[in-house]
Amino acid sequence: MSAPDPSARPLEGRRIAVTAHRRADDQIAALTRQGAEVVHAATMRIVPVDEDEDLLAETRALLDARPAALLVTTGQGFTTWLDALPPDLRDRAETQIAGLRVFCRGPKARGAVRGRGFADPPAAPDETTASLVDLVLDAGIRDVPVGLQRHGYVDERQLDRLRGAGCTVHVVSPYRWQAGEDQTAVAAMIEQIIAGDVDAVTFTAGPAVEALWASARAADRLEALREALRDGRCRAVAVGHVTAQPLRDAQVPVIFPERERMGAMIRLLTDALA
């Protein structure tokens, strides 16, 4: 058997849809080097924190509620949230957090909390919202206000579990998204996926999936889109398990690498399609 040609472009003849807004150019360049033809439509854009007036209002509402516990979903989100606050509000938030029971969704969130000088909090073992809520409920948190720092995709069914336990959930979102600016391009990408003209579609953030669903729903194409992703016409590829969750929630098969990095995602995609 002859050895593989090192100059081969393993994605030659393949069409890949890219939904990313952030670092889209890097992803497109990497896929193009592998020989792929790339269709790009940013399904959403992140609202810059310094333009997000709602974050301040959410923070004040959370602090005024005097929650008994704070759920931290990501290290980056926790740090971004506190850094975005004006000094007086940040001091108030940090003083109040120091007296709360804090629970984290995984080791990165835990590291960020410790890095800000707070006591070492417990962390959910598998970095999912479900396991985070398990941790909170197992600790006996019931019938009290709780705060949750949202970052990216958070499974709303898990927040309903907290509400079902009598908790009032106050959410702060230092990672807010809006629909992508070019909805014509998003609509065209949806039709290409449905038609089977795209071999795979990549997602690097959970909200990119949610935004794609929203655009398809607005065009009355949501079920047709999901069916195309379920039946093999187009393969869904995510950068990691958190990003994959909204696809799984919609019963869409999705592959993702163990190491949550864009390069690892592209290598997995290349192996799957080559």
NUVOLUM-796300 format. One line per 3 residues: number of its first residue (from 1); their letters; for each residue x, y, z of N, C-alpha, C. Coordinates in Angstrom, 2 decimals. Layout:
# NUVOLUM-796300
NUM) a) X,Y,Z,X,Y,Z,X,Y,Z; ...
//
This chain:
# NUVOLUM-796300
1) msa) 0.85,-1.19,0.00,0.00,0.00,0.00,0.89,1.24,0.00; 0.60,2.18,-0.85,1.41,3.39,-0.94,1.14,4.30,0.26; 2.16,5.06,0.62,2.02,5.99,1.74,1.13,7.16,1.33
4) pdp) 0.41,7.78,2.30,-0.42,8.94,1.99,0.43,10.07,1.42; -0.13,10.77,0.49,0.55,11.91,-0.12,0.50,13.08,0.85; 1.64,13.57,1.36,1.62,14.65,2.34,1.09,15.96,1.78
7) sar) 1.08,16.09,0.44,0.59,17.32,-0.16,-0.90,17.26,-0.46; -1.54,16.13,-0.14,-2.96,15.97,-0.44,-3.81,16.96,0.37; -4.93,17.34,-0.23,-5.88,18.22,0.45,-7.12,17.37,0.76
10) ple) -7.21,16.84,1.98,-8.21,15.81,2.28,-9.66,16.26,2.18; -9.91,17.58,2.21,-11.29,18.05,2.09,-11.60,18.56,0.68; -10.74,18.21,-0.27,-10.98,18.60,-1.67,-12.36,18.09,-2.10
13) grr) -13.15,18.98,-2.67,-14.48,18.61,-3.15,-15.57,18.67,-2.10; -15.21,19.00,-0.87,-16.19,19.11,0.20,-16.60,20.58,0.41; -17.86,20.78,0.80,-18.34,22.12,1.12,-18.67,22.14,2.62
16) iav) -18.12,23.13,3.31,-18.31,23.24,4.75,-18.95,24.59,5.05; -20.00,24.57,5.86,-20.65,25.80,6.31,-20.06,26.22,7.65; -19.72,27.48,7.78,-19.15,28.03,9.01,-20.13,29.07,9.56
19) tah) -20.52,28.90,10.82,-21.51,29.79,11.44,-20.88,30.84,12.34; -19.57,30.78,12.54,-18.90,31.61,13.54,-18.89,33.08,13.15; -18.89,33.92,14.17,-18.64,35.35,14.00,-17.20,35.66,14.44
22) rra) -16.88,35.26,15.67,-15.53,35.47,16.19,-14.57,34.45,15.58; -13.43,34.92,15.13,-12.35,34.09,14.56,-12.81,33.29,13.33; -13.81,33.78,12.65,-14.29,33.08,11.46,-13.21,33.00,10.39
25) ddq) -12.43,34.08,10.24,-11.39,34.10,9.20,-10.36,33.00,9.44; -9.98,32.77,10.70,-9.00,31.73,11.02,-9.55,30.35,10.65; -10.81,30.13,10.97,-11.42,28.83,10.67,-11.54,28.62,9.17
28) iaa) -11.97,29.65,8.46,-12.13,29.54,7.00,-10.78,29.26,6.34; -9.74,29.95,6.81,-8.40,29.74,6.23,-7.94,28.31,6.47; -8.17,27.78,7.68,-7.73,26.41,7.99,-8.47,25.39,7.14
31) ltr) -9.76,25.58,6.96,-10.54,24.65,6.13,-10.15,24.75,4.67; -9.88,25.95,4.21,-9.48,26.14,2.81,-8.15,25.47,2.53; -7.23,25.53,3.50,-5.93,24.85,3.32,-6.12,23.35,3.17
34) qga) -7.17,22.81,3.75,-7.45,21.37,3.63,-8.20,21.05,2.34; -8.47,22.09,1.53,-9.10,21.87,0.23,-10.59,22.12,0.18; -11.20,22.49,1.33,-12.65,22.66,1.37,-13.09,23.96,0.70
37) evv) -14.30,23.93,0.16,-14.99,25.15,-0.24,-15.84,25.57,0.95; -15.74,26.82,1.36,-16.39,27.27,2.59,-17.54,28.20,2.28; -18.67,27.94,2.93,-19.83,28.82,2.92,-19.88,29.47,4.30
40) haa) -19.84,30.79,4.36,-19.82,31.46,5.66,-21.04,32.34,5.84; -21.71,32.18,6.97,-22.79,33.07,7.38,-22.79,33.11,8.90; -22.41,34.24,9.47,-22.40,34.37,10.94,-23.83,34.41,11.43
43) tmr) -24.23,33.38,12.16,-25.63,33.31,12.60,-25.92,34.27,13.74; -24.88,34.71,14.46,-25.08,35.67,15.54,-23.82,36.49,15.74; -23.97,37.56,16.50,-22.82,38.38,16.89,-22.93,38.66,18.39
46) ivp) -21.78,38.74,19.02,-21.74,39.02,20.45,-21.84,40.53,20.68; -22.71,40.92,21.60,-22.83,42.33,21.96,-21.64,42.70,22.84; -20.82,43.68,22.43,-19.68,44.06,23.27,-20.14,44.45,24.67
49) vde) -19.40,44.02,25.68,-19.81,44.25,27.06,-19.98,45.74,27.35; -19.11,46.56,26.77,-19.19,48.00,27.07,-20.39,48.66,26.41; -21.13,47.93,25.57,-22.35,48.45,24.97,-23.60,47.83,25.59
52) ded) -23.41,46.98,26.58,-24.51,46.19,27.12,-25.05,46.82,28.40; -26.00,47.72,28.26,-26.58,48.40,29.42,-27.41,47.44,30.27; -27.95,46.38,29.66,-28.77,45.44,30.41,-27.97,44.74,31.50
55) lla) -26.67,44.57,31.28,-25.84,43.85,32.26,-25.82,44.58,33.60; -25.75,45.90,33.58,-25.75,46.66,34.83,-27.08,46.51,35.55; -28.17,46.57,34.80,-29.50,46.43,35.41,-29.67,45.03,36.00
58) etr) -29.20,44.00,35.26,-29.29,42.63,35.77,-28.48,42.47,37.06; -27.30,43.08,37.09,-26.45,42.97,38.28,-27.11,43.62,39.48; -27.68,44.79,39.30,-28.34,45.47,40.41,-29.53,44.65,40.90
61) all) -30.29,44.06,39.96,-31.45,43.25,40.35,-31.00,42.03,41.14; -29.90,41.41,40.71,-29.39,40.23,41.43,-28.95,40.62,42.84; -28.21,41.71,42.97,-27.72,42.11,44.29,-28.85,42.53,45.20
64) dar) -29.85,43.22,44.64,-31.00,43.65,45.45,-31.79,42.45,45.97; -31.77,41.34,45.24,-32.48,40.14,45.66,-31.79,39.43,46.81; -30.53,39.77,47.07,-29.72,39.16,48.12,-29.80,37.63,48.05
67) paa) -29.27,37.05,46.97,-29.37,35.60,46.78,-28.58,34.84,47.83; -29.02,33.60,48.05,-28.32,32.72,48.99,-27.18,31.99,48.34; -27.19,31.90,47.00,-26.15,31.15,46.28,-25.93,31.80,44.92
70) llv) -24.74,31.58,44.38,-24.40,32.04,43.04,-23.87,30.87,42.24; -24.43,30.67,41.05,-23.98,29.61,40.14,-23.13,30.26,39.06; -21.89,29.82,38.96,-20.93,30.36,37.98,-20.76,29.34,36.87
73) ttg) -21.10,29.71,35.63,-21.07,28.73,34.55,-19.74,28.68,33.81; -19.03,29.80,33.71,-17.72,29.79,33.03,-16.76,30.77,33.70; -15.50,30.43,33.66,-14.49,31.32,34.20,-14.41,32.64,33.45
76) qgf) -14.44,32.55,32.13,-14.36,33.78,31.33,-15.55,34.67,31.59; -16.73,34.08,31.68,-17.93,34.87,31.92,-17.91,35.55,33.27; -17.45,34.83,34.30,-17.37,35.40,35.64,-16.42,36.59,35.66
79) ttw) -15.25,36.41,35.06,-14.26,37.48,35.02,-14.75,38.66,34.19; -15.33,38.38,33.02,-15.85,39.44,32.16,-16.93,40.24,32.86; -17.80,39.53,33.57,-18.89,40.20,34.29,-18.35,41.21,35.30
82) lda) -17.47,40.76,36.19,-16.97,41.66,37.22,-16.15,42.80,36.63; -15.33,42.50,35.64,-14.49,43.55,35.04,-15.31,44.59,34.30; -16.52,44.23,33.85,-17.35,45.16,33.09,-18.09,46.15,33.98
85) lpp) -18.15,45.88,35.28,-18.92,46.71,36.19,-18.15,47.97,36.57; -18.85,49.10,36.76,-18.17,50.28,37.29,-17.67,50.00,38.71; -16.64,50.70,39.16,-15.98,50.34,40.42,-16.92,50.21,41.61
88) dlr) -17.88,51.13,41.78,-18.75,51.05,42.96,-19.63,49.81,42.92; -20.14,49.48,41.73,-20.99,48.31,41.61,-20.17,47.02,41.72; -18.93,47.05,41.19,-18.05,45.88,41.31,-17.73,45.61,42.78
91) dra) -17.43,46.68,43.54,-17.13,46.50,44.96,-18.33,45.89,45.69; -19.51,46.38,45.35,-20.72,45.84,45.99,-20.92,44.37,45.63; -20.71,44.04,44.35,-20.88,42.65,43.91,-19.87,41.74,44.59
94) etq) -18.61,42.15,44.64,-17.58,41.30,45.23,-17.80,41.12,46.73; -18.25,42.16,47.41,-18.56,42.04,48.84,-19.67,41.04,49.07; -20.69,41.11,48.23,-21.82,40.20,48.41,-21.45,38.77,48.03
97) iag) -20.68,38.59,46.95,-20.27,37.25,46.53,-19.45,36.57,47.63; -18.63,37.36,48.33,-17.79,36.80,49.39,-18.61,36.14,50.50; -19.87,36.55,50.64,-20.72,35.98,51.68,-21.71,34.94,51.17
100) lrv) -21.61,34.58,49.89,-22.55,33.63,49.29,-21.96,32.22,49.24; -22.85,31.25,49.05,-22.42,29.91,48.67,-22.28,29.92,47.15; -21.09,29.69,46.67,-20.81,29.73,45.23,-20.63,28.30,44.72
103) fcr) -21.22,28.01,43.56,-21.11,26.70,42.91,-20.67,26.93,41.47; -19.77,26.07,40.97,-19.18,26.30,39.66,-19.45,25.13,38.70; -19.57,25.47,37.42,-19.76,24.45,36.38,-18.39,24.08,35.80
106) gpk) -17.61,23.36,36.61,-16.34,22.88,36.10,-15.13,23.59,36.68; -13.93,23.06,36.40,-12.70,23.57,37.02,-12.28,24.96,36.54; -12.59,25.32,35.30,-12.19,26.66,34.83,-12.96,27.74,35.58
109) arg) -14.25,27.51,35.77,-15.06,28.46,36.53,-14.54,28.55,37.97; -14.24,27.38,38.53,-13.72,27.34,39.90,-12.41,28.12,39.99; -11.52,27.94,39.01,-10.25,28.66,39.02,-10.43,30.16,38.95
112) avr) -11.42,30.61,38.16,-11.66,32.05,38.04,-12.18,32.63,39.36; -13.04,31.89,40.03,-13.57,32.35,41.32,-12.43,32.44,42.34; -11.59,31.42,42.41,-10.46,31.43,43.33,-9.48,32.54,42.96
115) grg) -9.31,32.76,41.64,-8.38,33.78,41.18,-8.78,35.19,41.56; -10.07,35.40,41.85,-10.53,36.72,42.29,-10.47,36.85,43.81; -9.92,35.83,44.48,-9.74,35.92,45.92,-10.87,35.38,46.76
118) fad) -11.83,34.70,46.13,-12.94,34.14,46.88,-12.58,32.74,47.38; -13.35,32.26,48.35,-13.11,30.93,48.90,-13.29,29.87,47.83; -12.58,28.75,48.00,-12.60,27.66,47.02,-14.00,27.04,46.96
121) ppa) -14.70,27.16,45.82,-16.07,26.65,45.74,-16.11,25.22,45.19; -17.20,24.50,45.42,-17.36,23.19,44.78,-17.62,23.36,43.29; -17.20,22.35,42.51,-17.36,22.41,41.06,-18.04,21.15,40.56
124) apd) -18.96,21.31,39.61,-19.63,20.16,38.99,-18.61,19.36,38.20; -18.64,18.04,38.27,-17.57,17.23,37.69,-17.55,17.18,36.16; -18.72,17.27,35.52,-18.70,17.08,34.06,-19.03,18.35,33.27
127) ett) -18.98,19.50,33.93,-19.07,20.79,33.25,-20.37,20.97,32.45; -21.47,20.49,32.98,-22.77,20.71,32.36,-23.66,21.47,33.32; -24.66,22.17,32.75,-25.61,22.88,33.61,-26.39,21.89,34.46
130) asl) -26.69,20.71,33.90,-27.43,19.70,34.66,-26.66,19.29,35.91; -25.36,19.03,35.77,-24.58,18.60,36.94,-24.38,19.75,37.91; -24.33,20.98,37.40,-24.24,22.15,38.29,-25.50,22.26,39.14
133) vdl) -26.65,22.10,38.53,-27.91,22.17,39.27,-28.01,21.00,40.25; -27.55,19.82,39.83,-27.50,18.68,40.76,-26.71,19.06,42.02; -25.56,19.68,41.80,-24.68,20.06,42.91,-25.41,21.02,43.87
136) vld) -26.11,21.97,43.29,-26.81,22.97,44.09,-27.96,22.34,44.88; -28.75,21.54,44.21,-29.89,20.92,44.88,-29.43,19.91,45.93; -28.36,19.17,45.64,-27.82,18.23,46.61,-27.30,18.94,47.86
139) agi) -26.94,20.20,47.71,-26.45,20.98,48.85,-27.59,21.55,49.68; -28.82,21.25,49.28,-29.98,21.68,50.06,-30.49,23.07,49.75; -30.09,23.63,48.62,-30.56,24.96,48.24,-32.02,24.84,47.78
142) rdv) -32.94,25.45,48.54,-34.37,25.39,48.24,-35.04,26.69,48.70; -36.05,27.11,47.95,-36.94,28.18,48.38,-36.21,29.48,48.73; -35.19,29.79,47.97,-34.42,31.03,48.19,-34.09,31.65,46.84
145) pvg) -33.79,32.94,46.80,-33.28,33.52,45.56,-31.86,33.02,45.29; -31.56,32.75,44.02,-30.20,32.38,43.62,-29.80,33.20,42.41; -28.51,33.42,42.27,-27.98,34.11,41.10,-27.31,33.12,40.16
148) lqr) -27.34,33.43,38.89,-26.65,32.59,37.90,-25.96,33.49,36.88; -24.66,33.28,36.73,-23.89,33.99,35.70,-23.92,33.14,34.44; -24.63,33.63,33.45,-24.79,32.91,32.18,-23.67,33.31,31.23
151) hgy) -23.18,32.33,30.47,-22.17,32.62,29.45,-22.32,31.57,28.37; -22.78,32.00,27.20,-23.03,31.03,26.14,-24.34,30.32,26.35; -24.38,29.05,25.99,-25.62,28.27,26.06,-25.82,27.72,27.47
154) vde) -27.00,27.94,28.01,-27.40,27.35,29.29,-28.74,26.67,29.08; -28.82,25.42,29.48,-30.02,24.62,29.30,-31.14,25.15,30.19; -32.17,25.74,29.58,-33.25,26.35,30.34,-34.01,25.33,31.18
157) rql) -34.01,24.08,30.76,-34.71,23.06,31.54,-34.08,22.90,32.91; -32.79,23.14,32.99,-32.11,23.02,34.28,-32.47,24.19,35.20; -32.65,25.37,34.63,-33.09,26.51,35.44,-34.50,26.27,35.95
160) drl) -35.30,25.60,35.14,-36.66,25.25,35.59,-36.62,24.30,36.78; -35.60,23.46,36.86,-35.45,22.57,38.03,-35.23,23.41,39.29; -34.44,24.46,39.18,-34.24,25.34,40.33,-35.54,26.02,40.72
163) rga) -36.26,26.49,39.71,-37.55,27.14,40.00,-38.53,26.15,40.62; -38.46,24.90,40.15,-39.32,23.87,40.71,-39.01,23.57,42.16; -37.78,23.89,42.58,-37.39,23.71,43.98,-37.68,24.96,44.80
166) gct) -38.44,25.88,44.23,-38.83,27.08,44.95,-37.86,28.24,44.84; -36.82,28.10,44.05,-35.82,29.16,43.92,-36.25,30.21,42.90; -35.98,31.44,43.21,-36.12,32.52,42.24,-34.75,32.74,41.61
169) vhv) -34.66,32.60,40.29,-33.36,32.65,39.61,-33.14,34.03,38.99; -32.07,34.68,39.39,-31.69,35.99,38.85,-30.44,35.79,37.99; -30.57,36.06,36.71,-29.51,35.77,35.74,-28.79,37.06,35.35
172) vsp) -27.45,36.98,35.30,-26.65,38.04,34.68,-25.96,37.43,33.46; -25.97,38.18,32.38,-25.47,37.64,31.09,-24.38,38.53,30.52; -23.12,38.29,30.88,-22.03,39.05,30.29,-21.61,38.52,28.92
175) yrw) -22.52,37.87,28.26,-22.25,37.27,26.95,-23.61,37.22,26.26; -23.99,38.35,25.69,-25.30,38.46,25.07,-25.13,38.49,23.55; -26.02,37.81,22.85,-25.87,37.75,21.40,-27.10,38.33,20.70
178) qag) -26.86,38.76,19.48,-27.92,39.23,18.58,-27.83,38.43,17.30; -28.91,38.43,16.54,-28.90,37.75,15.25,-27.80,38.32,14.36; -27.20,37.47,13.53,-26.16,37.91,12.61,-26.64,39.03,11.70
181) edq) -25.73,39.88,11.32,-26.09,41.07,10.55,-26.61,40.73,9.15; -26.09,39.66,8.54,-26.48,39.31,7.17,-27.42,38.11,7.20; -28.69,38.38,7.45,-29.66,37.29,7.52,-29.95,36.68,6.15
184) tav) -29.68,37.41,5.08,-29.83,36.84,3.75,-28.84,35.70,3.55; -27.60,35.90,4.02,-26.59,34.84,3.93,-26.96,33.66,4.81; -27.52,33.92,5.99,-27.93,32.83,6.89,-29.06,32.02,6.24
187) aam) -30.03,32.71,5.64,-31.14,32.02,4.98,-30.63,31.16,3.83; -29.66,31.68,3.07,-29.10,30.91,1.96,-28.37,29.68,2.46; -27.64,29.81,3.57,-26.93,28.67,4.14,-27.92,27.61,4.62
190) ieq) -29.02,28.02,5.23,-30.05,27.08,5.68,-30.58,26.28,4.49; -30.85,26.96,3.39,-31.38,26.27,2.21,-30.35,25.30,1.62; -29.07,25.67,1.66,-28.03,24.78,1.16,-27.92,23.52,2.04
193) iia) -28.06,23.69,3.35,-28.02,22.53,4.25,-29.22,21.62,3.95; -30.39,22.19,3.82,-31.60,21.40,3.56,-31.48,20.67,2.23; -30.89,21.33,1.23,-30.77,20.73,-0.09,-29.67,19.67,-0.17
196) gdv) -28.88,19.54,0.90,-27.78,18.57,0.87,-26.58,19.07,0.10; -26.47,20.38,-0.09,-25.36,20.95,-0.84,-24.15,21.26,0.04; -24.28,20.99,1.34,-23.19,21.24,2.29,-22.90,19.93,3.01
199) dav) -21.62,19.56,3.10,-21.25,18.30,3.73,-21.24,18.36,5.25; -20.91,19.53,5.80,-20.84,19.67,7.26,-21.03,21.14,7.61; -21.47,21.38,8.86,-21.62,22.74,9.37,-20.95,22.79,10.73
202) tft) -20.15,23.82,10.97,-19.39,23.92,12.22,-19.99,24.98,13.14; -19.84,24.71,14.44,-20.32,25.63,15.47,-19.23,25.78,16.53; -18.91,27.02,16.87,-17.91,27.27,17.90,-18.51,27.93,19.14
205) agp) -19.83,28.08,19.18,-20.51,28.63,20.35,-21.95,28.14,20.36; -22.45,27.79,21.54,-23.82,27.34,21.64,-24.83,28.35,21.10; -24.67,29.66,21.39,-25.63,30.62,20.85,-25.68,30.65,19.32
208) ave) -24.59,30.22,18.65,-24.63,30.15,17.19,-25.65,29.13,16.73; -25.80,28.05,17.50,-26.83,27.06,17.19,-28.21,27.65,17.45; -28.39,28.28,18.62,-29.67,28.88,18.96,-30.08,29.93,17.92
211) alw) -29.10,30.71,17.46,-29.41,31.74,16.46,-29.80,31.11,15.12; -29.15,30.00,14.77,-29.52,29.30,13.53,-30.94,28.78,13.63; -31.29,28.17,14.78,-32.68,27.71,14.97,-33.65,28.88,14.83
214) asa) -33.32,30.02,15.44,-34.22,31.18,15.40,-34.42,31.68,13.97; -33.36,31.73,13.19,-33.48,32.18,11.80,-34.32,31.21,10.98; -34.09,29.92,11.20,-34.87,28.91,10.47,-36.33,28.94,10.89
217) raa) -36.58,29.14,12.18,-37.96,29.20,12.67,-38.69,30.39,12.04; -38.01,31.52,11.93,-38.63,32.71,11.34,-39.02,32.49,9.88; -38.28,31.61,9.20,-38.56,31.31,7.79,-39.42,30.06,7.63
220) drl) -39.92,29.51,8.74,-40.71,28.28,8.73,-39.92,27.12,8.11; -38.61,27.06,8.45,-37.75,26.01,7.89,-37.03,25.24,9.00; -37.47,25.41,10.25,-36.75,24.81,11.36,-36.76,23.29,11.29
223) eal) -37.90,22.67,11.11,-37.95,21.21,11.09,-37.23,20.64,9.88; -37.35,21.32,8.74,-36.63,20.86,7.54,-35.12,20.93,7.77; -34.66,21.97,8.44,-33.23,22.12,8.74,-32.76,21.02,9.69
226) rea) -33.51,20.82,10.76,-33.11,19.80,11.73,-33.12,18.40,11.11; -34.09,18.13,10.24,-34.14,16.82,9.60,-32.92,16.61,8.71; -32.48,17.66,8.02,-31.30,17.55,7.17,-30.05,17.25,8.00
229) lrd) -30.01,17.76,9.24,-28.88,17.50,10.12,-28.99,16.15,10.80; -30.19,15.62,10.86,-30.38,14.30,11.50,-30.14,13.14,10.53; -30.48,13.35,9.26,-30.49,12.19,8.34,-29.21,12.01,7.55
232) grc) -28.19,12.81,7.83,-26.90,12.60,7.18,-26.63,13.47,5.97; -27.60,14.27,5.56,-27.33,15.17,4.44,-26.20,16.15,4.78; -26.17,16.58,6.03,-25.14,17.52,6.48,-24.75,17.14,7.90
235) rav) -23.46,17.10,8.17,-22.97,16.67,9.47,-22.73,17.87,10.37; -23.20,17.81,11.61,-22.97,18.88,12.57,-21.69,18.61,13.34; -20.84,19.63,13.45,-19.56,19.52,14.14,-19.45,20.69,15.11
238) avg) -19.15,20.41,16.37,-19.03,21.45,17.39,-17.62,21.47,17.96; -17.26,22.60,18.56,-15.91,22.74,19.10,-15.77,22.03,20.44; -16.88,21.73,21.11,-16.82,21.05,22.40,-18.19,20.64,22.88
241) hvt) -18.24,20.02,24.04,-19.51,19.44,24.50,-20.53,20.49,24.90; -20.10,21.65,25.41,-21.05,22.70,25.76,-21.70,23.26,24.51; -20.89,23.51,23.49,-21.43,24.00,22.22,-22.36,22.96,21.59
244) aqp) -22.05,21.70,21.79,-22.86,20.62,21.20,-24.22,20.46,21.86; -24.38,20.96,23.08,-25.59,20.65,23.85,-26.89,21.07,23.17; -27.00,22.30,22.60,-28.27,22.65,21.94,-28.57,21.78,20.72
247) lrd) -27.55,21.22,20.09,-27.78,20.27,19.00,-28.32,18.97,19.55; -27.72,18.50,20.63,-28.21,17.27,21.26,-29.63,17.45,21.76; -29.94,18.63,22.31,-31.29,18.88,22.80,-32.32,18.78,21.67
250) aqv) -31.88,19.04,20.44,-32.77,18.95,19.28,-32.67,17.60,18.59; -32.02,16.62,19.27,-31.84,15.27,18.72,-31.09,15.28,17.40; -30.13,16.18,17.29,-29.27,16.25,16.11,-27.94,15.57,16.44
253) pvi) -27.52,14.55,15.69,-26.21,13.94,15.93,-25.10,14.96,15.73; -24.13,14.97,16.62,-23.06,15.96,16.52,-21.76,15.31,16.99; -20.66,15.66,16.33,-19.35,15.21,16.77,-18.58,16.41,17.29
256) fpe) -17.70,16.16,18.26,-16.87,17.23,18.82,-15.63,16.59,19.43; -14.53,17.34,19.47,-13.27,16.79,20.01,-13.27,16.83,21.53; -12.45,15.98,22.14,-12.28,16.02,23.59,-11.62,17.32,24.02
259) rer) -10.65,17.76,23.25,-9.96,19.02,23.54,-10.71,20.14,22.84; -11.28,21.05,23.59,-12.17,22.07,23.03,-11.35,23.21,22.41; -10.84,22.94,21.22,-10.07,23.93,20.47,-10.48,23.87,19.02
262) mga) -10.39,25.02,18.35,-10.80,25.08,16.95,-9.95,24.13,16.09; -8.64,24.08,16.35,-7.79,23.20,15.57,-8.18,21.74,15.72; -8.51,21.34,16.95,-8.94,19.96,17.19,-10.26,19.68,16.48
265) mir) -11.16,20.65,16.46,-12.42,20.48,15.74,-12.19,20.27,14.25; -11.28,21.04,13.68,-11.02,20.92,12.24,-10.35,19.58,11.92; -9.47,19.13,12.80,-8.85,17.81,12.58,-9.90,16.70,12.65
268) llt) -10.83,16.80,13.60,-11.90,15.82,13.70,-12.78,15.85,12.47; -13.13,17.03,12.03,-13.95,17.17,10.82,-13.25,16.57,9.61; -11.96,16.86,9.49,-11.20,16.35,8.35,-11.16,14.82,8.38
271) dal) -10.93,14.24,9.55,-10.91,12.77,9.66,-12.27,12.18,9.32; -13.33,12.87,9.71,-14.68,12.34,9.49,-15.08,12.38,8.02; -14.58,13.37,7.29,-15.03,13.56,5.92,-14.01,13.11,4.88
274) a) -12.75,12.99,5.28,-11.71,12.69,4.29,-11.94,11.30,3.66
//
